[in-house]
Amino acid sequence: MFNWLIRLGLLLGALACLIDATLPPASREAQVVGHARTITTSSDNGGRTQRSTDYKLGLTGRLNNSCSVDSAAYEVLHDGDTVTVKTTRLFKSCVAVIRDDDKVYAQNYWRLFRFLIAALLIAAFFASFFSNSSGQDDGFDSDDVPSFSRSFTIVDSDSSRSSSD
């Protein structure tokens, strides 16, 4: 039963990615109402520090209220600018921001990434049929269940017995 649910989730996830990649993006007019920049600093055990900056634009409208963009679009667009925002139909992720027929921001390979994710999910779906070697479909292989039985060997070393010649 558990394997069946995992397989169903993998298949539905792949189907959702394929649908999202094949449908044309939705376009809508929006107005920029805010800017947000998040700087994340992380360090590893070697003492190296990594910084990453995420840029978001606050937008008016009903589809999504913000859009993650790159630093160039973040600097070019100002509060009050009217833009056309293209989003994916299913996951509502921002794939392009256009101002006055000029693409300010575009994710160029978003369809390719969706297809790759779908392919990986489909591969995992088919691989799940070959991973269960015991023939059971309860989500647990009998080989994976730990055994708590112990075996002891008792050696009789009774020195009180002696053999006489």
Secondary structure, 3 states (H helix, E strand, C coil): CHHHHHHHHHHHHHHHHHHHHHCCCEEEEEEEEEEEEEEEEEECCCCCEEEEEEEEEEECCCCCCEEEECHHHHHHCCCCCEEEEEECCCCCCEEEEEECCEEEEECCCHHHHHHHHHHHHHHHHHHHHHCCCCCCCCCCCCCCCCCCCCCCCCCCCCCCCCCCC
